């Protein structure tokens, strides 16, 4: 597993812990009500195989499965971004040379990859609802590395993070147009900017460090991980 710097661990662990605590609480509540609970199962199709969707053809995971008297439910767990964490969160700049991350001050620096791949600027986000925003360099975006990253960290057994959980990513959604990523003094959004929604599930902070390393391979001029504030 990719080593995580103390800076990134200290900044992101509270974001993960807030969601994991809510997930475990909801599972415990279901168990107390008499349900048989399975943590983080794959979404499956009618054939019983993990269902793949979208242009990325990726599988995804439920938060948990609760079966009561033969009836199966898949509750959706949504966490909040703790106000105290968001207020005091300093953006992190993480690159392929330093995926562990370094403080980014006001978050304005390190966006242009003039001397190499663009670093990933990380702001505060909900662990279950983050947007990876990318603006392409001249050669365009190659999303295959992101697909590989997801498949690696969505597999159980890669990490051992918490009792009763698998330590896995839950979802990486297809790219959608993103109009508001700004670059340069004119404030214009680079043509072709996109956002991909990520549900980090119970995955460790190391998954974010690995994402920063992966972003260097996609051909982005600008890259940001932010809250998916619907």
N, C-alpha and C positions, 0 to 999 in steps of 0.2 A: 504494500500500500504506500502511496505517496506520502512523504513526511510533511507534516503541517507545522508551520512556524507558530511560536507562542502568540504572536500578534493576531494571526488569523483564528487560532483556536479560541483566544479570549474574546474576540469580537463576534464570532459566529456561533459558538457553543450555546449562548443564551437563546438564540433564534431557534436552534434545533431543539433545545430542551423544552421550550414553550410548547412546541407542537407535539413532541413525543409525550410530554406529560398529559396533554389533552387526549391523545390517542389512547394511552394506557388507561386513563380515567374512563373513557367511553367503553373500552373493552371490558373493564372491570364491572361497569354498570350492567352491561349486557349479560355477563356471566352471573351476576347477582340475581338477575331476573329469570335465570334458568336456561339461558341459551348456551349452546355449544359454539364456542368462538374459534375461528381460524384466523390468525393474523396475516394480513397482507397477501392474500391469494391473487394469482393471475386472473384477469378478466378472461373468460373462456367463451368460445363460440359453441354452436349447437353440436359440433363434433367433439367437444371436450378439450380441444387444443387451445392454447393461449391465442386469443384473438389479436390480430395485427390490424392497424388502421392507418389511414392517411398516406401521404406520399413517402413518408419515412418508413412505412410498414413496420412500426414498432408495437410491441405488446405493452400492456400497462397493468398496474396492480390496483385492487381495491384497498381501502384502508384496513378493513377486516370483514369477515363473514360471520353472521350470527344465524344459527339454525335453531328454531324453536318449534317443536311438534311437526317437523317435516317442512316447515316454511322457512325459506332462506331470505335473508335481507343483507344488503351491503351498505351499511351506514357510511355517510360521508362526513369526515372530520375536518372542520375548518378551525384554524387557530388564528389568534389575533397577534398583531405586532405589538409587543409591550411598549407602552408610551415612553417609559423611562429609557428603554433600550434604544428606541428610534431617536429620541432627543439627544442622546449622548454618543450616537454611533458616528465614528469617523470613517469616511470612505477608505477602502483598501485598494491599493494598486498591486495586482498580481500578474506576473508574466511567466513565460516559459522558462526564463532564466532564474526566476524567483517565484515559483508558484505558491510558496508559502505566504507571500504577501508582505507589503510594507504600508505604513500609514500614508494616506493620500491627501491629507490636509482637507481642503475644501472640495476635493474630488475633481478639480479642473485640470490637473496635470496628467501626463502619461497617456493621453488618448490617441494621439497620432503616432502610428508606427512607422516613422520616417526612417529610422535606422534598423528596422526589423519588424517582426509581427507586433500588432497592437496588443498592449496589455489589457487585462480585464479589470475594469473599475467596478468595485463591489460596494453597493450601498446596503442599507438595512432592508430586509425583506422577510415576508412570512415564509417559513420553511416549506409549506405546502403550496405556495402560490407565488413563484418568482418568474420574472420575465428576463430572458437573455436577449438583449437587444444588440443587433449587429448591423453595421454599415459596411458594405463591400468595398474592398480595394478595387483597382482597375480590372483585375482578372476575374472578379466576381467571387461568390461564396461557394465553398465546397463543404456541404453539411455531413459528408460521410464520416469525418472524425467524430462529430457529435453523436452520430448514431452508434459508433463503436463505444464511445464513452458511456452512453446510456446502457447499452447491453451488458457492459462489464459490471457496472454498479447496480444494475437491477437484478443481478443473480444472487440468490441466497448462498451463504457460505463464503462470500468474498470478505465480509467483515463480521465481527462479533461485538456489537455495540451495546445492546440492552437486552436484559431478560425478557422473554415473551415477544420479542420483535426480531425481524430478520436483518435489519441494517441495510435496507435496499432503497433505491430510487423507485418511485411509483409511476411517473409519466414524463414523457418529453413530447409535447404536441408539435404539430406541423407549423412551419413558419407562416406568419401573417404579416401584411404590410404594416410598417411602423412609420408614421409621418413626423414624429417629434424628436428624433435623435438629432442633436444639433452639433455642427462642427464649423469652426472658422468664424471670422468676425462678421460675416454676413448673416449668420444664424440660420442658414438653409440646411435642410436635411439632405444628406447624400442620397442620390438616386438608388433605389433598391433596398433601402433599410428594412429590416424585418425583425420580428420578435418571436421567440419560441417560449411557450409557457412550460415551466418545470415544476413538478411536484417532487420534492426531495424525499418525501416519505419518512423513513427512519434512517436514511443513509447518513454516514458520518461526515464530519467537516472535511475529511480527506477527499470526499467526492467533489467538493467545491474547488479544492486545490487542484485536483485532476482536471476539472473543467477549465480552469485558468490555463493549464498546460495545453489542453486540447484546443482552446480558442486560437492559439498561435498557428494552428494548422488550417484554419477555415478560410483564410484570406480576407480577414476583416480589417478595415481601416480604423474603425472604432468599435469598442465592445463594452457593454455595461450589463451588470446583473443588478436588478432592481425589483422592488415590490410590484407584484401584478395587481395594482389597485384598480379593480373593475369599477 
